[in-house]
Amino acid sequence: MTSFDNREQAFEAKFAHDEELKFRILARRDKLTGLWAAAKLGKYDAAADEYAKSVVMSDLEVPGDSDVIAKLLGDLAPLGVTEADVIAMLAEKLVQAEIQIAGAV
């Protein structure tokens, strides 16, 4: 094997690792945001966990955050939560998720 082959494999491995890490961080962000939303909806314990899972699953529908934002707005708009509120919470929870995942790695 040449050094070029080794280098190529190293880049591929790093790319795969980075993509997995990104996926884990976004899934954690969605879970944390889902728990925030669940509390706003008056859901606690197992019901809050189930709701958070539904938020995580909604992020698998289309690329980007639009599906998560739409789900949360659909559920929280009657409570006066705006799109700006949801986007701000996603940003806040992203920071928390990065810290949590970095601490677990």
C-alpha positions in Angstrom: 0.0 0.0 0.0 1.3 3.4 -0.9 1.4 6.5 1.3 -1.3 8.0 -0.9 -3.6 5.0 -0.2 -2.9 5.4 3.5 -3.6 9.1 3.3 -6.9 8.4 1.4 -8.0 5.9 4.0 -7.2 8.3 6.8 -9.3 11.1 5.2 -12.2 8.7 4.6 -12.0 7.5 8.2 -12.0 11.1 9.5 -14.9 12.1 7.3 -16.9 9.1 8.5 -16.1 10.0 12.1 -16.9 13.7 11.7 -20.3 12.8 10.1 -21.2 10.4 12.9 -20.2 13.0 15.5 -22.4 15.6 13.7 -25.3 13.2 13.6 -25.0 12.5 17.3 -24.8 16.2 18.2 -27.8 17.1 16.1 -29.8 14.1 17.6 -28.9 15.2 21.1 -29.8 18.8 20.2 -33.2 17.6 19.0 -33.8 15.6 22.1 -32.9 18.5 24.4 -35.2 20.8 22.4 -37.9 18.1 22.5 -37.6 18.0 26.3 -37.9 21.8 26.5 -41.0 21.6 24.3 -42.5 18.8 26.3 -42.2 20.8 29.5 -44.0 23.7 27.8 -46.7 21.2 26.8 -47.0 19.9 30.3 -45.5 16.5 29.6 -43.1 15.0 32.1 -41.2 11.7 32.7 -42.1 9.0 30.1 -44.4 11.3 28.1 -41.6 13.9 27.8 -39.2 11.2 26.7 -41.6 10.0 24.1 -42.2 13.5 22.8 -38.5 14.2 22.6 -38.1 11.0 20.6 -40.8 12.2 18.2 -38.8 15.4 17.7 -35.6 13.5 17.0 -37.5 11.3 14.5 -39.0 14.3 12.8 -35.5 15.5 11.9 -35.0 12.4 9.8 -37.7 13.4 7.3 -35.9 16.0 5.2 -32.4 17.5 5.3 -32.0 20.6 7.5 -33.9 21.9 10.4 -37.2 22.8 8.7 -38.9 19.6 9.7 -38.0 20.0 13.3 -39.1 23.6 13.3 -42.4 22.7 11.7 -43.1 20.0 14.2 -42.3 22.2 17.2 -44.2 25.1 15.8 -47.2 23.0 15.1 -47.3 21.8 18.7 -46.2 25.0 20.4 -47.8 27.8 18.4 -51.0 27.6 20.3 -49.0 28.4 23.4 -47.6 31.6 21.8 -44.2 30.1 20.9 -42.8 31.7 17.7 -40.5 30.5 15.0 -37.8 32.8 16.4 -38.3 31.2 19.9 -37.8 27.7 18.4 -34.8 28.7 16.4 -33.2 30.4 19.4 -33.8 27.2 21.5 -32.3 25.0 18.8 -29.2 27.2 18.9 -29.0 27.1 22.7 -29.5 23.3 22.8 -26.9 22.8 20.0 -24.3 24.4 22.3 -25.4 22.1 25.2 -25.4 19.0 22.9 -21.8 19.8 21.7 -20.6 20.1 25.3 -22.4 16.8 26.3 -21.2 14.8 23.3 -17.6 16.2 23.6 -17.6 15.2 27.3 -18.8 11.6 26.3 -16.1 11.2 23.6 
